[in-house]
């Protein structure tokens, strides 16, 4: 009689464990939400550099009365380009501040020249150090900040379609109604 190694059972056991983990992950309330340690905390400092001819974003601007948005973006980022019309529309209703992430200055300026500049003020983050302080994983990411400079919500990904309508907009409306 041939002896069967216990290692034969290992692949099915590993598969079953992975399947259980994936099923658990799909059952979470919102599997697309990435937790942020910034929620409820004061917004981190913004980089003190900007693009030529643009208004420098300052920490004081984030503490002015009213709800505002802080958007991390880059000209090389296709999802950032996709959300650009949404930011342009939002900037007609409230201040939208931009932080250009790891982007050559000429490329960022050309993008804003070509597609319009929705940002009330800008900072640049050529090495990505400011993004680390904010907990940004990849552009685009948008933060809702209240009149005291506290981060109310973090949205990872482009502000487009159902994600914008179903996830971001309710949080923005909640922040705006709390401000009144």
BAPA-913316 format. One record per atom (N, C-alpha, C, O): residue number from 1; x, y, z; residue in three letters; atom name. Coordinates in pm, whole numbers. Layout:
BEGIN
- NUM,X,Y,Z,ALA,CA
...
END
This chain:
BEGIN
- 1,84,-118,0,UNK,N
- 1,0,0,0,UNK,CA
- 1,89,124,0,UNK,C
- 1,184,134,78,UNK,O
- 2,57,219,-90,UNK,N
- 2,137,341,-102,UNK,CA
- 2,98,439,8,UNK,C
- 2,-20,456,42,UNK,O
- 3,198,502,60,UNK,N
- 3,177,600,165,UNK,CA
- 3,152,737,102,UNK,C
- 3,228,778,14,UNK,O
- 4,47,808,143,UNK,N
- 4,13,941,90,UNK,CA
- 4,66,1047,185,UNK,C
- 4,45,1041,307,UNK,O
- 5,135,1140,128,UNK,N
- 5,195,1247,208,UNK,CA
- 5,87,1345,256,UNK,C
- 5,-6,1376,181,UNK,O
- 6,99,1394,379,UNK,N
- 6,3,1494,428,UNK,CA
- 6,11,1627,350,UNK,C
- 6,-80,1709,357,UNK,O
- 7,119,1646,276,UNK,N
- 7,133,1769,198,UNK,CA
- 7,33,1776,83,UNK,C
- 7,8,1884,29,UNK,O
- 8,-25,1663,45,UNK,N
- 8,-125,1659,-62,UNK,CA
- 8,-248,1742,-22,UNK,C
- 8,-312,1803,-108,UNK,O
- 9,-280,1745,104,UNK,N
- 9,-397,1819,152,UNK,CA
- 9,-371,1968,160,UNK,C
- 9,-466,2045,172,UNK,O
- 10,-248,2011,155,UNK,N
- 10,-214,2152,174,UNK,CA
- 10,-276,2245,67,UNK,C
- 10,-335,2346,106,UNK,O
- 11,-266,2218,-62,UNK,N
- 11,-326,2310,-160,UNK,CA
- 11,-477,2331,-142,UNK,C
- 11,-521,2446,-147,UNK,O
- 12,-558,2226,-120,UNK,N
- 12,-701,2252,-99,UNK,CA
- 12,-729,2334,27,UNK,C
- 12,-821,2415,29,UNK,O
- 13,-651,2313,132,UNK,N
- 13,-669,2389,255,UNK,CA
- 13,-636,2536,232,UNK,C
- 13,-708,2624,278,UNK,O
- 14,-527,2563,162,UNK,N
- 14,-490,2702,130,UNK,CA
- 14,-598,2767,44,UNK,C
- 14,-637,2881,68,UNK,O
- 15,-646,2695,-56,UNK,N
- 15,-752,2748,-143,UNK,CA
- 15,-877,2782,-63,UNK,C
- 15,-935,2889,-81,UNK,O
- 16,-918,2693,26,UNK,N
- 16,-1038,2716,107,UNK,CA
- 16,-1019,2840,196,UNK,C
- 16,-1112,2919,213,UNK,O
- 17,-901,2855,252,UNK,N
- 17,-873,2973,336,UNK,CA
- 17,-880,3103,257,UNK,C
- 17,-939,3200,303,UNK,O
- 18,-821,3104,138,UNK,N
- 18,-827,3223,53,UNK,CA
- 18,-970,3254,10,UNK,C
- 18,-1011,3370,11,UNK,O
- 19,-1045,3152,-27,UNK,N
- 19,-1184,3171,-68,UNK,CA
- 19,-1265,3232,47,UNK,C
- 19,-1345,3323,24,UNK,O
- 20,-1246,3184,167,UNK,N
- 20,-1317,3239,283,UNK,CA
- 20,-1279,3385,307,UNK,C
- 20,-1365,3467,338,UNK,O
- 21,-1151,3417,292,UNK,N
- 21,-1106,3555,312,UNK,CA
- 21,-1169,3647,206,UNK,C
- 21,-1213,3757,239,UNK,O
- 22,-1173,3603,80,UNK,N
- 22,-1232,3685,-26,UNK,CA
- 22,-1381,3704,-3,UNK,C
- 22,-1433,3815,-22,UNK,O
- 23,-1450,3599,36,UNK,N
- 23,-1594,3611,63,UNK,CA
- 23,-1620,3709,177,UNK,C
- 23,-1712,3789,169,UNK,O
- 24,-1540,3702,282,UNK,N
- 24,-1554,3796,394,UNK,CA
- 24,-1532,3939,345,UNK,C
- 24,-1608,4029,382,UNK,O
- 25,-1429,3962,263,UNK,N
- 25,-1399,4095,213,UNK,CA
- 25,-1510,4151,126,UNK,C
- 25,-1539,4271,132,UNK,O
- 26,-1574,4068,47,UNK,N
- 26,-1683,4114,-39,UNK,CA
- 26,-1807,4147,42,UNK,C
- 26,-1892,4223,-4,UNK,O
- 27,-1820,4091,161,UNK,N
- 27,-1937,4115,243,UNK,CA
- 27,-1929,4238,331,UNK,C
- 27,-2025,4269,402,UNK,O
- 28,-1818,4308,328,UNK,N
- 28,-1804,4430,411,UNK,CA
- 28,-1905,4535,365,UNK,C
- 28,-1955,4528,253,UNK,O
- 29,-1934,4633,452,UNK,N
- 29,-2030,4738,419,UNK,CA
- 29,-1995,4809,291,UNK,C
- 29,-2078,4819,200,UNK,O
- 30,-1873,4860,281,UNK,N
- 30,-1830,4927,159,UNK,CA
- 30,-1687,4885,131,UNK,C
- 30,-1593,4945,182,UNK,O
- 31,-1670,4781,50,UNK,N
- 31,-1536,4729,26,UNK,CA
- 31,-1445,4827,-46,UNK,C
- 31,-1323,4808,-47,UNK,O
- 32,-1501,4932,-108,UNK,N
- 32,-1418,5030,-179,UNK,CA
- 32,-1362,5137,-86,UNK,C
- 32,-1266,5206,-121,UNK,O
- 33,-1420,5151,33,UNK,N
- 33,-1373,5253,126,UNK,CA
- 33,-1237,5213,183,UNK,C
- 33,-1218,5102,230,UNK,O
- 34,-1145,5306,177,UNK,N
- 34,-1016,5288,241,UNK,CA
- 34,-1019,5370,369,UNK,C
- 34,-1044,5490,364,UNK,O
- 35,-996,5309,482,UNK,N
- 35,-1000,5386,606,UNK,CA
- 35,-892,5495,607,UNK,C
- 35,-782,5476,555,UNK,O
- 36,-926,5606,667,UNK,N
- 36,-830,5716,676,UNK,CA
- 36,-815,5756,821,UNK,C
- 36,-913,5775,892,UNK,O
- 37,-692,5770,863,UNK,N
- 37,-666,5817,1000,UNK,CA
- 37,-686,5967,1010,UNK,C
- 37,-682,6022,1120,UNK,O
- 38,-708,6034,898,UNK,N
- 38,-722,6180,898,UNK,CA
- 38,-862,6227,940,UNK,C
- 38,-877,6341,984,UNK,O
- 39,-962,6142,927,UNK,N
- 39,-1099,6182,954,UNK,CA
- 39,-1111,6233,1098,UNK,C
- 39,-1072,6165,1194,UNK,O
- 40,-1166,6355,1111,UNK,N
- 40,-1184,6416,1243,UNK,CA
- 40,-1062,6488,1296,UNK,C
- 40,-1067,6550,1403,UNK,O
- 41,-952,6480,1224,UNK,N
- 41,-829,6547,1268,UNK,CA
- 41,-804,6672,1186,UNK,C
- 41,-860,6690,1078,UNK,O
- 42,-721,6758,1240,UNK,N
- 42,-683,6880,1168,UNK,CA
- 42,-606,6843,1041,UNK,C
- 42,-521,6754,1043,UNK,O
- 43,-637,6912,933,UNK,N
- 43,-569,6885,806,UNK,CA
- 43,-419,6907,822,UNK,C
- 43,-377,7004,884,UNK,O
- 44,-338,6817,766,UNK,N
- 44,-193,6834,773,UNK,CA
- 44,-148,6959,697,UNK,C
- 44,-223,7017,619,UNK,O
- 45,-25,6998,720,UNK,N
- 45,33,7111,648,UNK,CA
- 45,37,7082,499,UNK,C
- 45,52,6967,457,UNK,O
- 46,23,7187,421,UNK,N
- 46,32,7172,276,UNK,CA
- 46,171,7217,231,UNK,C
- 46,232,7302,295,UNK,O
- 47,221,7160,121,UNK,N
- 47,352,7201,71,UNK,CA
- 47,355,7351,40,UNK,C
- 47,254,7408,-2,UNK,O
- 48,468,7413,60,UNK,N
- 48,480,7558,42,UNK,CA
- 48,539,7597,-92,UNK,C
- 48,614,7694,-102,UNK,O
- 49,507,7522,-195,UNK,N
- 49,548,7554,-331,UNK,CA
- 49,424,7551,-419,UNK,C
- 49,327,7481,-389,UNK,O
- 50,428,7626,-529,UNK,N
- 50,316,7628,-623,UNK,CA
- 50,369,7640,-764,UNK,C
- 50,490,7650,-786,UNK,O
- 51,279,7641,-859,UNK,N
- 51,315,7659,-1000,UNK,CA
- 51,328,7807,-1030,UNK,C
- 51,257,7888,-970,UNK,O
- 52,415,7844,-1122,UNK,N
- 52,430,7987,-1157,UNK,CA
- 52,297,8046,-1203,UNK,C
- 52,224,7988,-1284,UNK,O
- 53,267,8164,-1149,UNK,N
- 53,146,8235,-1187,UNK,CA
- 53,21,8189,-1114,UNK,C
- 53,-87,8240,-1140,UNK,O
- 54,34,8093,-1024,UNK,N
- 54,-82,8041,-950,UNK,CA
- 54,-77,8089,-805,UNK,C
- 54,30,8117,-751,UNK,O
- 55,-195,8098,-743,UNK,N
- 55,-204,8137,-603,UNK,CA
- 55,-157,8022,-515,UNK,C
- 55,-200,7909,-532,UNK,O
- 56,-68,8052,-421,UNK,N
- 56,-13,7952,-330,UNK,CA
- 56,-119,7909,-229,UNK,C
- 56,-177,7993,-160,UNK,O
- 57,-144,7780,-221,UNK,N
- 57,-231,7724,-118,UNK,CA
- 57,-158,7734,16,UNK,C
- 57,-40,7701,26,UNK,O
- 58,-229,7781,118,UNK,N
- 58,-169,7794,251,UNK,CA
- 58,-252,7717,354,UNK,C
- 58,-369,7686,331,UNK,O
- 59,-190,7688,467,UNK,N
- 59,-261,7623,576,UNK,CA
- 59,-375,7712,626,UNK,C
- 59,-480,7661,664,UNK,O
- 60,-355,7843,625,UNK,N
- 60,-459,7935,671,UNK,CA
- 60,-585,7925,585,UNK,C
- 60,-695,7941,637,UNK,O
- 61,-571,7899,456,UNK,N
- 61,-687,7884,368,UNK,CA
- 61,-773,7765,410,UNK,C
- 61,-895,7768,396,UNK,O
- 62,-709,7661,461,UNK,N
- 62,-784,7543,502,UNK,CA
- 62,-861,7565,631,UNK,C
- 62,-949,7486,666,UNK,O
- 63,-829,7672,703,UNK,N
- 63,-896,7702,829,UNK,CA
- 63,-994,7818,817,UNK,C
- 63,-1050,7863,917,UNK,O
- 64,-1015,7866,694,UNK,N
- 64,-1114,7971,673,UNK,CA
- 64,-1254,7913,684,UNK,C
- 64,-1274,7793,662,UNK,O
- 65,-1352,7996,718,UNK,N
- 65,-1490,7945,731,UNK,CA
- 65,-1538,7879,602,UNK,C
- 65,-1500,7917,491,UNK,O
- 66,-1621,7779,620,UNK,N
- 66,-1684,7712,507,UNK,CA
- 66,-1616,7581,469,UNK,C
- 66,-1498,7559,496,UNK,O
- 67,-1695,7497,406,UNK,N
- 67,-1647,7368,357,UNK,CA
- 67,-1563,7391,232,UNK,C
- 67,-1595,7477,150,UNK,O
- 68,-1458,7315,220,UNK,N
- 68,-1372,7323,101,UNK,CA
- 68,-1321,7184,68,UNK,C
- 68,-1329,7092,148,UNK,O
- 69,-1267,7171,-54,UNK,N
- 69,-1211,7044,-98,UNK,CA
- 69,-1062,7060,-121,UNK,C
- 69,-1015,7165,-165,UNK,O
- 70,-988,6955,-91,UNK,N
- 70,-845,6948,-122,UNK,CA
- 70,-829,6826,-212,UNK,C
- 70,-861,6713,-172,UNK,O
- 71,-781,6849,-333,UNK,N
- 71,-770,6743,-433,UNK,CA
- 71,-624,6720,-469,UNK,C
- 71,-555,6812,-514,UNK,O
- 72,-577,6597,-450,UNK,N
- 72,-443,6558,-495,UNK,CA
- 72,-457,6505,-637,UNK,C
- 72,-537,6415,-662,UNK,O
- 73,-380,6562,-730,UNK,N
- 73,-393,6530,-872,UNK,CA
- 73,-257,6535,-940,UNK,C
- 73,-157,6575,-880,UNK,O
- 74,-255,6492,-1066,UNK,N
- 74,-134,6501,-1150,UNK,CA
- 74,-177,6497,-1296,UNK,C
- 74,-276,6434,-1331,UNK,O
- 75,-100,6563,-1380,UNK,N
- 75,-133,6566,-1523,UNK,CA
- 75,-112,6429,-1588,UNK,C
- 75,-175,6400,-1689,UNK,O
- 76,-25,6347,-1532,UNK,N
- 76,5,6215,-1588,UNK,CA
- 76,-96,6109,-1546,UNK,C
- 76,-83,5993,-1585,UNK,O
- 77,-195,6147,-1468,UNK,N
- 77,-291,6055,-1407,UNK,CA
- 77,-422,6054,-1486,UNK,C
- 77,-498,6150,-1477,UNK,O
- 78,-451,5947,-1564,UNK,N
- 78,-576,5944,-1642,UNK,CA
- 78,-703,5962,-1558,UNK,C
- 78,-793,6033,-1602,UNK,O
- 79,-715,5900,-1439,UNK,N
- 79,-836,5925,-1359,UNK,CA
- 79,-849,6072,-1316,UNK,C
- 79,-960,6123,-1300,UNK,O
- 80,-736,6140,-1297,UNK,N
- 80,-739,6283,-1262,UNK,CA
- 80,-798,6364,-1378,UNK,C
- 80,-876,6458,-1358,UNK,O
- 81,-761,6326,-1497,UNK,N
- 81,-815,6393,-1616,UNK,CA
- 81,-965,6366,-1628,UNK,C
- 81,-1041,6454,-1666,UNK,O
- 82,-1007,6244,-1595,UNK,N
- 82,-1149,6207,-1604,UNK,CA
- 82,-1234,6287,-1505,UNK,C
- 82,-1347,6322,-1537,UNK,O
- 83,-1181,6316,-1386,UNK,N
- 83,-1259,6387,-1285,UNK,CA
- 83,-1251,6539,-1300,UNK,C
- 83,-1324,6612,-1231,UNK,O
- 84,-1166,6588,-1389,UNK,N
- 84,-1143,6732,-1402,UNK,CA
- 84,-1272,6812,-1427,UNK,C
- 84,-1290,6916,-1365,UNK,O
- 85,-1362,6768,-1517,UNK,N
- 85,-1488,6843,-1535,UNK,CA
- 85,-1572,6850,-1407,UNK,C
- 85,-1637,6951,-1383,UNK,O
- 86,-1570,6744,-1326,UNK,N
- 86,-1644,6745,-1199,UNK,CA
- 86,-1586,6849,-1105,UNK,C
- 86,-1660,6923,-1040,UNK,O
- 87,-1452,6856,-1097,UNK,N
- 87,-1388,6956,-1011,UNK,CA
- 87,-1422,7097,-1058,UNK,C
- 87,-1443,7187,-977,UNK,O
- 88,-1426,7115,-1190,UNK,N
- 88,-1460,7246,-1246,UNK,CA
- 88,-1600,7287,-1203,UNK,C
- 88,-1622,7403,-1166,UNK,O
- 89,-1695,7194,-1206,UNK,N
- 89,-1832,7224,-1163,UNK,CA
- 89,-1837,7252,-1013,UNK,C
- 89,-1902,7347,-969,UNK,O
- 90,-1770,7171,-934,UNK,N
- 90,-1768,7190,-789,UNK,CA
- 90,-1706,7323,-751,UNK,C
- 90,-1749,7386,-653,UNK,O
- 91,-1607,7368,-827,UNK,N
- 91,-1537,7493,-792,UNK,CA
- 91,-1627,7615,-809,UNK,C
- 91,-1593,7723,-761,UNK,O
- 92,-1739,7599,-876,UNK,N
- 92,-1836,7709,-888,UNK,CA
- 92,-1919,7723,-762,UNK,C
- 92,-1984,7826,-741,UNK,O
- 93,-1917,7621,-676,UNK,N
- 93,-2001,7619,-557,UNK,CA
- 93,-1924,7634,-426,UNK,C
- 93,-1978,7683,-327,UNK,O
- 94,-1797,7593,-427,UNK,N
- 94,-1717,7601,-305,UNK,CA
- 94,-1569,7599,-343,UNK,C
- 94,-1535,7559,-455,UNK,O
- 95,-1481,7643,-252,UNK,N
- 95,-1339,7643,-285,UNK,CA
- 95,-1285,7502,-307,UNK,C
- 95,-1306,7412,-226,UNK,O
- 96,-1216,7485,-418,UNK,N
- 96,-1147,7360,-449,UNK,CA
- 96,-998,7393,-456,UNK,C
- 96,-955,7472,-540,UNK,O
- 97,-921,7332,-369,UNK,N
- 97,-777,7354,-365,UNK,CA
- 97,-709,7230,-422,UNK,C
- 97,-754,7118,-400,UNK,O
- 98,-601,7251,-495,UNK,N
- 98,-531,7141,-557,UNK,CA
- 98,-389,7126,-506,UNK,C
- 98,-322,7224,-475,UNK,O
- 99,-345,7002,-498,UNK,N
- 99,-205,6973,-467,UNK,CA
- 99,-156,6882,-580,UNK,C
- 99,-196,6766,-592,UNK,O
- 100,-68,6938,-662,UNK,N
- 100,-13,6869,-778,UNK,CA
- 100,96,6775,-731,UNK,C
- 100,194,6818,-671,UNK,O
- 101,79,6646,-758,UNK,N
- 101,163,6542,-700,UNK,CA
- 101,261,6485,-801,UNK,C
- 101,221,6432,-905,UNK,O
- 102,391,6496,-770,UNK,N
- 102,498,6434,-849,UNK,CA
- 102,483,6460,-999,UNK,C
- 102,484,6368,-1081,UNK,O
- 103,468,6587,-1033,UNK,N
- 103,437,6625,-1170,UNK,CA
- 103,539,6728,-1219,UNK,C
- 103,566,6825,-1149,UNK,O
- 104,595,6709,-1337,UNK,N
- 104,681,6815,-1392,UNK,CA
- 104,600,6944,-1409,UNK,C
- 104,487,6942,-1459,UNK,O
- 105,658,7053,-1367,UNK,N
- 105,591,7183,-1368,UNK,CA
- 105,530,7216,-1505,UNK,C
- 105,415,7259,-1511,UNK,O
- 106,605,7197,-1612,UNK,N
- 106,556,7231,-1746,UNK,CA
- 106,434,7147,-1783,UNK,C
- 106,341,7197,-1847,UNK,O
- 107,433,7020,-1745,UNK,N
- 107,319,6933,-1776,UNK,CA
- 107,194,6976,-1700,UNK,C
- 107,85,6979,-1757,UNK,O
- 108,211,7009,-1573,UNK,N
- 108,98,7053,-1492,UNK,CA
- 108,39,7183,-1547,UNK,C
- 108,-83,7196,-1559,UNK,O
- 109,125,7277,-1580,UNK,N
- 109,77,7404,-1636,UNK,CA
- 109,7,7383,-1769,UNK,C
- 109,-96,7445,-1795,UNK,O
- 110,60,7298,-1854,UNK,N
- 110,-2,7271,-1985,UNK,CA
- 110,-140,7208,-1966,UNK,C
- 110,-235,7243,-2037,UNK,O
- 111,-151,7116,-1872,UNK,N
- 111,-279,7052,-1844,UNK,CA
- 111,-383,7155,-1800,UNK,C
- 111,-495,7155,-1851,UNK,O
- 112,-347,7242,-1706,UNK,N
- 112,-440,7343,-1657,UNK,CA
- 112,-474,7445,-1765,UNK,C
- 112,-586,7496,-1770,UNK,O
- 113,-378,7475,-1850,UNK,N
- 113,-401,7569,-1961,UNK,CA
- 113,-501,7507,-2060,UNK,C
- 113,-593,7574,-2107,UNK,O
- 114,-482,7380,-2091,UNK,N
- 114,-565,7312,-2190,UNK,CA
- 114,-706,7282,-2138,UNK,C
- 114,-804,7307,-2209,UNK,O
- 115,-716,7230,-2015,UNK,N
- 115,-845,7183,-1965,UNK,CA
- 115,-913,7278,-1867,UNK,C
- 115,-1024,7251,-1822,UNK,O
- 116,-847,7389,-1833,UNK,N
- 116,-902,7483,-1737,UNK,CA
- 116,-849,7457,-1597,UNK,C
- 116,-806,7346,-1565,UNK,O
- 117,-853,7560,-1517,UNK,N
- 117,-799,7552,-1381,UNK,CA
- 117,-913,7568,-1281,UNK,C
- 117,-960,7680,-1258,UNK,O
- 118,-959,7458,-1221,UNK,N
- 118,-1068,7467,-1124,UNK,CA
- 118,-1023,7505,-983,UNK,C
- 118,-1105,7521,-893,UNK,O
- 119,-892,7520,-964,UNK,N
- 119,-839,7535,-828,UNK,CA
- 119,-831,7682,-787,UNK,C
- 119,-780,7767,-860,UNK,O
- 120,-884,7710,-667,UNK,N
- 120,-878,7845,-612,UNK,CA
- 120,-736,7879,-568,UNK,C
- 120,-696,7995,-568,UNK,O
- 121,-660,7777,-531,UNK,N
- 121,-518,7792,-496,UNK,CA
- 121,-454,7655,-512,UNK,C
- 121,-520,7552,-507,UNK,O
- 122,-322,7657,-531,UNK,N
- 122,-248,7534,-560,UNK,CA
- 122,-122,7522,-475,UNK,C
- 122,-61,7621,-435,UNK,O
- 123,-86,7398,-450,UNK,N
- 123,46,7366,-396,UNK,CA
- 123,103,7256,-486,UNK,C
- 123,28,7184,-552,UNK,O
- 124,233,7244,-487,UNK,N
- 124,297,7135,-560,UNK,CA
- 124,369,7046,-460,UNK,C
- 124,421,7093,-358,UNK,O
- 125,371,6918,-491,UNK,N
- 125,435,6819,-405,UNK,CA
- 125,524,6731,-491,UNK,C
- 125,490,6615,-518,UNK,O
- 126,640,6786,-536,UNK,N
- 126,722,6713,-633,UNK,CA
- 126,778,6580,-583,UNK,C
- 126,796,6489,-664,UNK,O
- 127,804,6567,-455,UNK,N
- 127,858,6442,-402,UNK,CA
- 127,752,6355,-336,UNK,C
- 127,779,6240,-301,UNK,O
- 128,631,6407,-318,UNK,N
- 128,524,6330,-256,UNK,CA
- 128,527,6327,-105,UNK,C
- 128,458,6245,-45,UNK,O
- 129,606,6412,-42,UNK,N
- 129,614,6412,105,UNK,CA
- 129,483,6461,169,UNK,C
- 129,439,6406,270,UNK,O
- 130,422,6563,110,UNK,N
- 130,294,6613,162,UNK,CA
- 130,185,6507,150,UNK,C
- 130,101,6494,238,UNK,O
- 131,187,6434,40,UNK,N
- 131,88,6328,20,UNK,CA
- 131,99,6222,129,UNK,C
- 131,-3,6170,174,UNK,O
- 132,219,6192,171,UNK,N
- 132,239,6094,279,UNK,CA
- 132,174,6145,407,UNK,C
- 132,108,6069,478,UNK,O
- 133,193,6274,439,UNK,N
- 133,134,6332,560,UNK,CA
- 133,-19,6324,557,UNK,C
- 133,-82,6305,661,UNK,O
- 134,-77,6338,439,UNK,N
- 134,-222,6332,423,UNK,CA
- 134,-273,6188,413,UNK,C
- 134,-394,6165,420,UNK,O
- 135,-184,6092,398,UNK,N
- 135,-225,5953,384,UNK,CA
- 135,-271,5917,244,UNK,C
- 135,-344,5820,225,UNK,O
- 136,-227,5994,146,UNK,N
- 136,-266,5970,7,UNK,CA
- 136,-192,5848,-44,UNK,C
- 136,-70,5837,-30,UNK,O
- 137,-266,5756,-105,UNK,N
- 137,-204,5636,-161,UNK,CA
- 137,-171,5654,-309,UNK,C
- 137,-68,5606,-356,UNK,O
- 138,-258,5724,-384,UNK,N
- 138,-236,5750,-526,UNK,CA
- 138,-339,5852,-572,UNK,C
- 138,-452,5852,-523,UNK,O
- 139,-301,5938,-664,UNK,N
- 139,-400,6034,-712,UNK,CA
- 139,-501,5966,-805,UNK,C
- 139,-470,5864,-865,UNK,O
- 140,-618,6022,-816,UNK,N
- 140,-669,6136,-742,UNK,CA
- 140,-728,6094,-607,UNK,C
- 140,-784,5985,-592,UNK,O
- 141,-714,6182,-512,UNK,N
- 141,-780,6169,-383,UNK,CA
- 141,-831,6307,-344,UNK,C
- 141,-762,6407,-363,UNK,O
- 142,-951,6309,-290,UNK,N
- 142,-1015,6435,-254,UNK,CA
- 142,-1059,6429,-109,UNK,C
- 142,-1116,6330,-64,UNK,O
- 143,-1031,6537,-37,UNK,N
- 143,-1067,6549,104,UNK,CA
- 143,-1169,6661,121,UNK,C
- 143,-1155,6768,61,UNK,O
- 144,-1271,6636,202,UNK,N
- 144,-1365,6741,242,UNK,CA
- 144,-1314,6794,375,UNK,C
- 144,-1292,6718,470,UNK,O
- 145,-1295,6925,381,UNK,N
- 145,-1239,6990,500,UNK,CA
- 145,-1340,7094,548,UNK,C
- 145,-1395,7169,467,UNK,O
- 146,-1365,7099,678,UNK,N
- 146,-1462,7194,732,UNK,CA
- 146,-1400,7331,760,UNK,C
- 146,-1282,7353,734,UNK,O
- 147,-1481,7422,814,UNK,N
- 147,-1437,7558,840,UNK,CA
- 147,-1334,7572,950,UNK,C
- 147,-1274,7678,966,UNK,O
- 148,-1313,7466,1027,UNK,N
- 148,-1210,7467,1132,UNK,CA
- 148,-1081,7401,1084,UNK,C
- 148,-984,7392,1160,UNK,O
- 149,-1080,7356,959,UNK,N
- 149,-961,7290,906,UNK,CA
- 149,-953,7143,939,UNK,C
- 149,-847,7082,930,UNK,O
- 150,-1067,7083,979,UNK,N
- 150,-1069,6940,1011,UNK,CA
- 150,-1113,6861,888,UNK,C
- 150,-1201,6902,813,UNK,O
- 151,-1049,6746,870,UNK,N
- 151,-1084,6657,760,UNK,CA
- 151,-1211,6581,798,UNK,C
- 151,-1217,6513,900,UNK,O
- 152,-1313,6595,712,UNK,N
- 152,-1441,6528,737,UNK,CA
- 152,-1453,6397,660,UNK,C
- 152,-1517,6302,706,UNK,O
- 153,-1391,6392,541,UNK,N
- 153,-1409,6274,455,UNK,CA
- 153,-1293,6266,357,UNK,C
- 153,-1239,6368,312,UNK,O
- 154,-1258,6143,324,UNK,N
- 154,-1153,6117,224,UNK,CA
- 154,-1213,6030,116,UNK,C
- 154,-1273,5926,145,UNK,O
- 155,-1196,6071,-8,UNK,N
- 155,-1245,5994,-122,UNK,CA
- 155,-1127,5957,-209,UNK,C
- 155,-1061,6044,-267,UNK,O
- 156,-1099,5827,-219,UNK,N
- 156,-989,5778,-303,UNK,CA
- 156,-1046,5738,-437,UNK,C
- 156,-1137,5655,-446,UNK,O
- 157,-992,5797,-543,UNK,N
- 157,-1039,5766,-678,UNK,CA
- 157,-1098,5889,-744,UNK,C
- 157,-1111,5994,-682,UNK,O
- 158,-1134,5875,-871,UNK,N
- 158,-1187,5990,-945,UNK,CA
- 158,-1332,6020,-907,UNK,C
- 158,-1411,5930,-880,UNK,O
- 159,-1364,6147,-905,UNK,N
- 159,-1500,6192,-877,UNK,CA
- 159,-1582,6184,-1007,UNK,C
- 159,-1603,6285,-1074,UNK,O
- 160,-1626,6064,-1040,UNK,N
- 160,-1702,6042,-1163,UNK,CA
- 160,-1815,5941,-1139,UNK,C
- 160,-1810,5861,-1045,UNK,O
- 161,-1914,5947,-1222,UNK,N
- 161,-2025,5853,-1231,UNK,CA
- 161,-2087,5818,-1096,UNK,C
- 161,-2105,5905,-1010,UNK,O
- 162,-2120,5691,-1079,UNK,N
- 162,-2192,5647,-959,UNK,CA
- 162,-2112,5667,-831,UNK,C
- 162,-2169,5698,-727,UNK,O
- 163,-1981,5651,-838,UNK,N
- 163,-1900,5675,-718,UNK,CA
- 163,-1917,5818,-670,UNK,C
- 163,-1930,5843,-550,UNK,O
- 164,-1915,5912,-762,UNK,N
- 164,-1934,6052,-725,UNK,CA
- 164,-2074,6074,-668,UNK,C
- 164,-2090,6134,-562,UNK,O
- 165,-2173,6025,-739,UNK,N
- 165,-2312,6047,-700,UNK,CA
- 165,-2349,5974,-571,UNK,C
- 165,-2415,6031,-483,UNK,O
- 166,-2309,5850,-559,UNK,N
- 166,-2355,5766,-448,UNK,CA
- 166,-2266,5771,-324,UNK,C
- 166,-2314,5749,-213,UNK,O
- 167,-2139,5799,-342,UNK,N
- 167,-2047,5796,-227,UNK,CA
- 167,-2000,5935,-186,UNK,C
- 167,-2007,5971,-68,UNK,O
- 168,-1953,6015,-283,UNK,N
- 168,-1894,6145,-248,UNK,CA
- 168,-1999,6251,-220,UNK,C
- 168,-1993,6320,-118,UNK,O
- 169,-2095,6265,-310,UNK,N
- 169,-2194,6373,-298,UNK,CA
- 169,-2272,6369,-167,UNK,C
- 169,-2292,6475,-108,UNK,O
- 170,-2317,6252,-118,UNK,N
- 170,-2386,6253,12,UNK,CA
- 170,-2297,6305,126,UNK,C
- 170,-2346,6374,216,UNK,O
- 171,-2168,6273,122,UNK,N
- 171,-2077,6322,227,UNK,CA
- 171,-2059,6474,216,UNK,C
- 171,-2052,6544,317,UNK,O
- 172,-2050,6523,92,UNK,N
- 172,-2035,6667,72,UNK,CA
- 172,-2161,6739,118,UNK,C
- 172,-2153,6842,186,UNK,O
- 173,-2278,6686,82,UNK,N
- 173,-2404,6748,124,UNK,CA
- 173,-2418,6748,276,UNK,C
- 173,-2467,6844,334,UNK,O
- 174,-2375,6640,339,UNK,N
- 174,-2379,6632,486,UNK,CA
- 174,-2288,6739,547,UNK,C
- 174,-2326,6804,644,UNK,O
- 175,-2170,6758,490,UNK,N
- 175,-2077,6860,542,UNK,CA
- 175,-2134,7000,521,UNK,C
- 175,-2125,7084,610,UNK,O
- 176,-2193,7024,406,UNK,N
- 176,-2249,7157,376,UNK,CA
- 176,-2369,7186,467,UNK,C
- 176,-2384,7300,512,UNK,O
- 177,-2453,7087,494,UNK,N
- 177,-2569,7112,581,UNK,CA
- 177,-2527,7131,726,UNK,C
- 177,-2593,7206,798,UNK,O
- 178,-2422,7067,769,UNK,N
- 178,-2371,7086,906,UNK,CA
- 178,-2311,7224,923,UNK,C
- 178,-2309,7278,1034,UNK,O
- 179,-2264,7281,815,UNK,N
- 179,-2199,7414,818,UNK,CA
- 179,-2302,7525,836,UNK,C
- 179,-2270,7634,884,UNK,O
- 180,-2426,7498,796,UNK,N
- 180,-2531,7604,802,UNK,CA
- 180,-2584,7625,939,UNK,C
- 180,-2671,7710,959,UNK,O
END
